[in-house]
Amino acid sequence: MDLPRVVPFAVACSIAALAATSACSGLPGARPAPSGADPQITALIDRIRAVDNHGHANSVAPGDSDFDALPLDGIPFEAPVAIRPDNPVWLAAYRALYQYPHGDLSPAHLTDLRTTMQGVARKQGEGFPTWVLDQVGTEVALANRIAMGPGLAPPRFRWVSYADALMLPLSTKAEAAGSPDREKLYPLTAKLLRRYLADLTLAKLPGTLDAYLKTVVTPTLEAQRKGGCVAVKFEAAYLRSLDFDEASAATASSVYAKYAGGGEPSHAEYKALQDFLFRYISHEAGRLGMAIHIHSFEGFGNGYRTAGADPLLLESAFIDPALQQTNFVIVHGGGVFAAHTGAMLWKPNVYADISLMSITYPVAGLAGVLRGWLTRFPEKVLFGSDASALGPDLGWEVGAWLGGKNGRAALALALSQMIGAGEVSRARAEEIATMVMRTNAGKLYKLGLK
């Protein structure tokens, strides 16, 4: 769950806010990169055809609802400045993507924009998602979705599925009572688990944990891998803390058997089962050649518990001897915990991307994060946008453009600062730029890039 559709981009609000902005500032353009970015490095990065490690691309299916397992519909949250409707960057995005010629979104101009957008979508048809990638300079996008759909085919799109539902086989009513946010989110995991069971033609849960592992968890992951899945995603920080401790199979089996037929496990009981299942899923994903993606960021949701998203909480899993063949990616780079993410990059099987930070953080701030990571482990850092549909007239292509623009600018600034400080040579900086934007992910997921 990342940049959601429920950001309050009401059409009337967007018109009023952007019209007011343009009246004061004239034609707004993309925010310029901060001073200090080397022009040659900037130009090089702008030419790289990227691998986007994380996003929620929409298919061309009408009413596509598979873009997220835990959409934030109906959950209030404070929107940061970068994604508020009065940010003039949206006009810059419209100009870049749709050649929008106006400096405001007056009713007449907004009608023109919608006509243009609809015309592009009709002309491109099933090729619209690929058209988006071409506009933003992305060669391969990892699409975090329940299932892929029309227009989202390899090699340009690669699938990242969702694993939280497999970790929550028992009733979650008691867990959901922890916050208003979780009251809305936990039922969605139950719905997805029912879908996974139906895919396996199972009408109900098996009676034992061993049977659940053998007939539900492993077959689901194997089917996803066969379907082209390169990674599985945990949005667990929205549901619980990321402290996935060691738990014995005996304890987990006892809890499962006790409540598989009904009843509400205590928090301690359910945590032990979840902890066991997290590590089992992670092990199976590694065995199958899939990475584990884990949401780590300070939002969204007014009831979201940021402290539980600290990547340091995952350290015992990262160093578990049984999981050394599993690669983990800290998605969104930990956000406010970016320094903690940097500490976890010391683990041989841990990577991080800049998705969501590339949309919500100022370029200079993200450059600081990148510089801290790149001076130590440049081969562990991945570009990402978190391209998502943001609301009316703000489809996922707008998020892809913004994340790409800011992410590239931040990387250019970070590398320029590193050159200036004598931390890297220009040749090495150019090599690192290609690694972050493209080849690190290509190697991690074995994409066979040319």
Secondary structure as GFF3:
##gff-version 3
##sequence-region A 1 450
A	DSSP	alpha_helix	11	25	.	.	.	ID=ss1
A	DSSP	alpha_helix	39	47	.	.	.	ID=ss2
A	DSSP	beta_strand	50	55	.	.	.	ID=ss3
A	DSSP	three_ten_helix	81	83	.	.	.	ID=ss4
A	DSSP	alpha_helix	89	98	.	.	.	ID=ss5
A	DSSP	alpha_helix	107	124	.	.	.	ID=ss6
A	DSSP	three_ten_helix	125	127	.	.	.	ID=ss7
A	DSSP	alpha_helix	128	136	.	.	.	ID=ss8
A	DSSP	beta_strand	138	144	.	.	.	ID=ss9
A	DSSP	beta_strand	157	162	.	.	.	ID=ss10
A	DSSP	three_ten_helix	164	167	.	.	.	ID=ss11
A	DSSP	alpha_helix	173	176	.	.	.	ID=ss12
A	DSSP	alpha_helix	180	199	.	.	.	ID=ss13
A	DSSP	alpha_helix	209	212	.	.	.	ID=ss14
A	DSSP	pi_helix	213	217	.	.	.	ID=ss15
A	DSSP	alpha_helix	218	226	.	.	.	ID=ss16
A	DSSP	beta_strand	229	234	.	.	.	ID=ss17
A	DSSP	three_ten_helix	236	238	.	.	.	ID=ss18
A	DSSP	alpha_helix	249	259	.	.	.	ID=ss19
A	DSSP	alpha_helix	267	288	.	.	.	ID=ss20
A	DSSP	beta_strand	291	295	.	.	.	ID=ss21
A	DSSP	three_ten_helix	306	309	.	.	.	ID=ss22
A	DSSP	three_ten_helix	311	314	.	.	.	ID=ss23
A	DSSP	alpha_helix	315	318	.	.	.	ID=ss24
A	DSSP	three_ten_helix	321	323	.	.	.	ID=ss25
A	DSSP	beta_strand	328	331	.	.	.	ID=ss26
A	DSSP	three_ten_helix	332	337	.	.	.	ID=ss27
A	DSSP	alpha_helix	338	344	.	.	.	ID=ss28
A	DSSP	beta_strand	350	353	.	.	.	ID=ss29
A	DSSP	alpha_helix	357	360	.	.	.	ID=ss30
A	DSSP	alpha_helix	363	374	.	.	.	ID=ss31
A	DSSP	three_ten_helix	378	380	.	.	.	ID=ss32
A	DSSP	beta_strand	381	382	.	.	.	ID=ss33
A	DSSP	alpha_helix	396	420	.	.	.	ID=ss34
A	DSSP	alpha_helix	426	434	.	.	.	ID=ss35
A	DSSP	pi_helix	435	439	.	.	.	ID=ss36
A	DSSP	alpha_helix	440	444	.	.	.	ID=ss37
###
